[in-house]
Structure formats: structure tokens, C-alpha cells
Amino acid sequence: MIKSILSFLLIPFSWVYGLVTGLRNLLYDKSLFSSYHPDIPVIVVGNMIAGGTGKTPVVVWIARSLADKYRVAILSRGYGRHTKGFQLLDHHSTPETVGDEPMEQQFLLPHMLIAVDENRKHGIQMLTSGKYGKIDLILMDDGFQHRQVTPGFCLILDDYNRPMHHERLLPAGLLREPLRGLKRANLIVTTKKKIYYDGSQLDTNNILLVTGIANAQPLCDEIVKTARVCRHLKFPDHHRYTPAEAADIREQYDILRRECAAVENTAPPILLTTGKDYVKLNRLSELADIPMHRIPFGPPVDPDEKQDILNKIHQYVEQTYPNR
């Protein structure tokens, strides 16, 4: 109720925000503001709302599909990091220096070139400078609203559970820009119609679930179909876990472990978490000896649509590299 009232009170500010972002887009559309056109294919995976729509797993999925024929680099802002400017991920990188989602990408794609830069134009220029070898194409994780760069292909993701057409503009809602901006998109895909969770590799059904994502409920609803979520500790999206919070997670796990031990033939619990939380939690000394598993997820798109999405992306890239 309070959230609804606050959203209503913020509507006048959303009108102002809509006018400003609409004018900004118009100036870019009319070429009154300059935009950088990269010399190589650039594919943006973005969204229209603030919050998770599944961009990171979709970027990983597309990168794997293209990597057989092309040398792919991934570029993102590096949301939540403590550093500024261009950073290329390596074995010294941490969530604090590059952000949690790039760290998750590095975990899943250890041999791929991954970089962060809040200035995407500068990031693209650095990646294509020749310093890192020849790059065939760049995948931008987010950046649809970053109009200083004109990508060759824009894939927009729309969360089935929070459709963009039902949202108000910021700050009353989550919409980043007026929906007429969708005319810049080449493809719009609805994500999270169904979350496909496979917990068959786990040796227990007793789970302490820890999530720091935008909307954890659909994920939890899917997990409980095949496992017993004994406790669910929810944190904000991109949360940076403190030692005190790690100690609390440890305490919750120990309580659950004792409860399981008191029941005959009951397997000990595990800590189950998302990919971007895993790269932060597994570094905490307080949780070092807890059996921790990342949730195995592929791209949150309809299986019947996957091949069509990849075909459109490959077709765009092949227009630049027809003989590859």
C-alpha cells in the first residue's frame, strides 16, 4: 500500500523524466548529438526497465554460440564496482574491481575476453585497439540507453513477470525511457515465462537459499517443485555482503544443519545461490567450509524461440563476415 502511494506521488517527476529522456533520444535520432559507430559488429543485450530481465545468462549463451566462428569480447559497465574506467578481467579481478555480473561471466567463460567501462565508446575503442589481438565482434551486456554508441543489433529482453508495458517511467516505476524507444530494437524477446531449474546434481533436498537479485520469487517457486527450501535469505540486487551478514548466513546454515542431523536418514543441507551471488559468497572466510552450489541456469528464454534468436544474430554478424 505504501509503495503504491509513493509511486503515485512520484508520477509528476516521471513526467519530467520522460520529457528529458524523450528530448535526449530525439536529439540523437536527428543526429544533433553525435554517436559513435564502431567498425566491427556490436550486439547490445538490453532492457527497458531497471532490474533483472536475464541479460547476463543471455549474453553468455549468445557468446558461446558465436565463439565457434568468431573472437568475441564482452563489454559491460561493471555495475557496483569500486573502480572507474576500463578494466580487463583477469585472474586478479574481484567483484569489487569489476562488478559481480562480469565475474559470473568470467566464471562461465574463462577463456573469453571480458571488460568493463562505464564509457562504452572508450571500452570499444580499447578492445579494438589491437592491444588484445583481433576482435571480431563485441557483446554489450546492457547499454541500450547508452546512446553515445550506435550498435549494429539490439536485442531487448522483457520480463514476463514484470512486463515493461505495465511499468511507469522512473522514478514512479522502473521504466528507463518511453516505450517509443523500442523502435531502435531489432528483436524483442520475452524472458522468464518459465524458469528451468535442474537440481538433479545435488545430493540433498534441504536447501538454504541465498539470493541478491531483483526478483527472486519466480526462482524460488521453481526450486521448491523439486527441493525443500528450508530458509530463503533475500538481499537486494547486486548486494555486497558484509562480514556480519556472512556470519548470519553461517549461523542460519548451522541451525539448519543441526535440524537435519536430528532427523534420521536426512542429508545435510547445502547453500544454494545465484551465479552472481556465488562469485561473492565463495570468497568469504565465514562460509569457507559450507557446501555451496550455484544455481544451474541457461538463458531464460522459451526453448522454441532459441534457434530463431540465434539465427537472427548470426545473420547480422554474417553480413559483416560473409566468408566465415
MOFEN-V934976 format. One record per backbone hydrogen bond with DSSP energy under -0.5 kcal/mol. NH is the residue of the N-H (numbers start at 1). CO is the residue of the C=O. E is the energy in kcal/mol with one decimal. If there is no record, write none. Layout:
NH_CO_E + NH_CO_E
//
This chain:
5_1_-2.2 + 6_2_-2.6 + 7_3_-2.3 + 8_4_-2.1 + 9_5_-2.3 + 10_6_-1.4 + 11_8_-1.2 + 13_10_-0.6 + 14_10_-1.6 + 15_11_-1.9 + 16_12_-1.7 + 17_13_-2.6 + 18_14_-2.7 + 19_15_-2.1 + 20_16_-2.4 + 21_17_-2.7 + 22_18_-2.3 + 23_19_-2.3 + 24_20_-2.4 + 25_21_-2.4 + 26_22_-2.1 + 27_23_-2.3 + 28_24_-1.8 + 29_25_-2.9 + 30_26_-2.2 + 31_28_-1.5 + 32_27_-2.4 + 33_27_-1.6 + 36_148_-3.4 + 38_36_-0.7 + 41_136_-0.7 + 43_138_-2.7 + 44_42_-0.5 + 44_153_-2.8 + 45_140_-2.7 + 46_44_-0.6 + 46_155_-2.6 + 48_157_-0.5 + 50_174_-2.6 + 51_49_-0.5 + 58_54_-1.5 + 59_55_-2.8 + 60_56_-2.3 + 61_57_-2.1 + 62_58_-2.6 + 63_59_-2.8 + 64_60_-2.3 + 65_61_-1.7 + 66_62_-2.1 + 67_63_-1.9 + 69_66_-1.5 + 70_66_-2.2 + 72_70_-0.9 + 73_137_-1.9 + 74_113_-2.4 + 75_139_-2.9 + 76_115_-1.6 + 77_141_-0.5 + 81_78_-1.7 + 82_96_-4.0 + 83_96_-0.5 + 87_116_-2.3 + 89_87_-0.5 + 89_114_-2.7 + 93_90_-1.6 + 97_94_-0.6 + 98_94_-2.1 + 99_94_-0.6 + 99_95_-1.3 + 100_79_-0.6 + 103_99_-1.1 + 104_100_-2.0 + 105_101_-2.3 + 106_102_-2.4 + 107_103_-2.0 + 108_104_-1.9 + 109_105_-2.6 + 112_109_-1.8 + 113_72_-0.9 + 114_112_-0.5 + 115_74_-2.8 + 116_87_-2.4 + 117_76_-2.4 + 120_118_-0.9 + 123_119_-2.4 + 124_120_-2.7 + 125_121_-2.4 + 126_122_-2.3 + 127_123_-2.3 + 128_124_-2.1 + 129_126_-1.2 + 133_130_-1.3 + 136_71_-2.1 + 137_71_-1.4 + 138_41_-2.3 + 139_73_-3.0 + 140_43_-3.3 + 140_138_-0.6 + 141_75_-2.2 + 141_139_-0.7 + 142_45_-2.8 + 142_140_-1.0 + 146_143_-1.1 + 147_145_-1.7 + 149_146_-1.5 + 150_36_-3.1 + 151_149_-0.7 + 152_42_-1.8 + 153_42_-1.7 + 155_44_-3.2 + 155_153_-0.5 + 156_154_-0.6 + 156_187_-3.0 + 157_46_-2.5 + 158_189_-2.6 + 160_191_-3.0 + 162_159_-0.9 + 163_160_-0.5 + 166_163_-1.7 + 167_164_-1.6 + 170_175_-2.5 + 172_169_-0.9 + 173_169_-1.7 + 175_168_-2.7 + 176_48_-3.7 + 177_48_-0.6 + 181_178_-2.1 + 182_179_-2.2 + 183_180_-1.6 + 184_181_-1.9 + 185_182_-1.9 + 186_154_-2.1 + 187_154_-1.7 + 189_156_-3.0 + 191_158_-2.5 + 192_300_-2.6 + 196_194_-0.6 + 197_195_-0.9 + 198_296_-0.7 + 199_197_-0.6 + 202_199_-1.6 + 207_205_-0.7 + 207_228_-2.7 + 208_270_-2.7 + 209_207_-0.7 + 209_231_-2.9 + 210_272_-2.4 + 211_233_-2.2 + 220_216_-2.5 + 221_217_-2.8 + 222_218_-1.5 + 223_219_-2.2 + 224_220_-2.2 + 225_222_-1.1 + 226_223_-1.8 + 227_223_-1.5 + 228_205_-3.1 + 229_227_-0.8 + 230_207_-1.7 + 230_228_-1.3 + 231_207_-1.3 + 233_209_-3.0 + 234_232_-0.7 + 235_211_-2.7 + 238_212_-1.4 + 239_236_-1.3 + 241_239_-0.7 + 246_242_-2.5 + 247_243_-2.3 + 248_244_-1.9 + 249_245_-2.6 + 250_246_-2.4 + 251_247_-2.3 + 252_248_-2.6 + 253_249_-2.3 + 254_250_-2.4 + 255_251_-2.3 + 256_252_-2.1 + 257_253_-2.8 + 258_254_-2.2 + 259_255_-2.0 + 260_256_-2.3 + 261_257_-2.3 + 262_258_-1.3 + 263_260_-1.3 + 264_262_-0.5 + 266_263_-1.2 + 267_265_-0.5 + 270_206_-1.8 + 271_291_-2.8 + 272_208_-2.4 + 272_270_-0.6 + 273_293_-2.2 + 274_210_-0.7 + 278_274_-2.5 + 279_275_-1.5 + 280_277_-1.1 + 281_277_-3.1 + 282_278_-2.4 + 283_280_-1.1 + 284_281_-1.7 + 287_284_-1.4 + 288_285_-1.3 + 290_287_-1.6 + 292_290_-0.6 + 293_271_-2.7 + 295_273_-2.6 + 297_295_-0.9 + 301_299_-1.9 + 302_190_-0.5 + 305_302_-2.1 + 306_302_-0.9 + 306_303_-0.5 + 307_303_-0.5 + 309_305_-2.2 + 310_306_-2.4 + 311_307_-2.5 + 312_308_-2.0 + 313_309_-1.9 + 314_310_-3.0 + 315_311_-2.4 + 316_312_-1.8 + 317_313_-2.2 + 318_314_-2.9 + 319_315_-1.0 + 319_316_-0.6 + 320_316_-0.6 + 320_317_-1.5 + 321_317_-1.8 + 324_321_-1.6
//
